[in-house]
Amino acid sequence: MNEQTFTLEVKEGKLIISNEIQDYLNKCSENVQVILTVKSESNKVANKWNKWFDQLENSQSLKSLTDIENEYKTSLIDKYKKQGLEL
């Protein structure tokens, strides 16, 4: 696998892909893997993400998908029973 490193420009939070990169990608085979590494001069962004991940990990876990499906089925059946339908 050939490997090439490019530096992308960021404007207003959006990545700018230069013509050089587009040309390189056009010449590559269909099996292309792009890996993005974000390096920041300040730790403000990293700190905000770390804080968000910590809050997410410490939050109460959401109901499992099975519980949600069971609640939906029960409420749907109850709705039809209230209308006088038998299942």
Residue pairs with C-beta under 8 A, 6 or more apart in sequence:
2 28
4 24
6 18
6 20
6 21
6 24
8 15
8 16
8 17
8 18
8 21
9 15
9 16
9 18
10 16
25 32
38 45
40 46
63 71
77 87
80 87
81 87
